[in-house]
Amino acid sequence: MSATRPSKTNRTASAAPIAKNALPAQALPSFQDADAFYERLLDAHAGLTSTQSELLNARLILLLAHRVGDDRVLAQCIAAARDGVA
């Protein structure tokens, strides 16, 4: 079974959006085209099983955390992400 691709209009149906004031300035999006990033992320999941998608997400999270490298920023990002789903 492959991972399903959410529609553009239903991207955050399962999670509350992250408030800008919930994150430090270093953690706010700094890329120019958020939609292009989201499309690349969805494309990376295309054809994967749920288990493979979970593994891809875990690997991506660790790679991005390594790139950020600031424990305080990472802790704030984790808290902000958890706040939207729990």
C-alpha positions as CSV (number, residue, x, y, z in Angstrom):
1,M,0.0,0.0,0.0
2,S,1.5,3.4,-0.9
3,A,1.3,6.5,1.2
4,T,-1.6,8.7,0.1
5,R,-0.9,12.3,-1.0
6,P,-3.1,14.9,0.7
7,S,-4.7,17.5,-1.5
8,K,-3.2,21.1,-1.5
9,T,-6.3,22.3,0.3
10,N,-6.2,19.6,3.0
11,R,-2.5,19.6,3.9
12,T,-2.9,20.4,7.6
13,A,-6.2,18.8,8.3
14,S,-4.7,16.5,10.9
15,A,-2.5,19.0,12.6
16,A,-2.9,22.6,13.8
17,P,-0.8,25.2,12.0
18,I,2.3,26.3,13.9
19,A,2.0,29.8,15.2
20,K,4.9,32.1,14.2
21,N,5.3,33.2,17.8
22,A,5.7,29.5,18.9
23,L,9.2,29.3,17.3
24,P,12.4,31.3,17.7
25,A,13.4,33.4,14.7
26,Q,16.0,30.8,13.7
27,A,13.3,28.2,13.3
28,L,10.9,30.2,11.2
29,P,10.8,29.3,7.5
30,S,13.5,30.9,5.6
31,F,13.0,29.2,2.2
32,Q,11.6,31.2,-0.7
33,D,8.9,28.7,-1.9
34,A,7.2,26.7,0.8
35,D,4.9,25.1,-1.8
36,A,7.8,23.9,-3.9
37,F,9.3,22.3,-0.7
38,Y,6.0,20.6,0.2
39,E,5.7,19.3,-3.4
40,R,9.3,17.8,-3.2
41,L,8.4,16.3,0.1
42,L,5.2,14.7,-1.3
43,D,7.1,13.5,-4.3
44,A,9.7,11.8,-2.0
45,H,6.9,9.8,-0.5
46,A,5.3,8.8,-3.8
47,G,5.1,5.0,-4.1
48,L,6.3,4.3,-0.6
49,T,4.6,2.1,1.9
50,S,3.5,3.6,5.2
51,T,6.5,2.0,6.9
52,Q,8.9,3.4,4.2
53,S,7.3,6.8,4.6
54,E,7.8,6.7,8.3
55,L,11.5,5.8,7.8
56,L,11.9,8.6,5.2
57,N,10.4,11.1,7.7
58,A,12.7,9.8,10.5
59,R,15.8,10.1,8.4
60,L,14.8,13.5,7.1
61,I,14.2,14.8,10.7
62,L,17.6,13.6,11.8
63,L,19.3,15.1,8.7
64,L,17.6,18.5,9.3
65,A,18.3,18.4,13.0
66,H,21.9,17.8,12.3
67,R,21.9,20.8,9.9
68,V,20.2,23.0,12.5
69,G,22.5,21.9,15.2
70,D,21.2,24.2,17.9
71,D,19.7,22.2,20.8
72,R,17.6,25.1,22.0
73,V,16.1,25.7,18.6
74,L,15.5,22.0,18.1
75,A,13.7,21.7,21.5
76,Q,11.5,24.6,20.7
77,C,10.6,23.1,17.3
78,I,9.8,19.8,18.9
79,A,7.6,21.5,21.4
80,A,5.8,23.6,18.8
81,A,5.2,20.5,16.5
82,R,3.9,18.4,19.4
83,D,1.6,21.2,20.5
84,G,-0.2,21.0,17.1
85,V,-1.0,17.3,17.4
86,A,-1.4,16.4,21.0
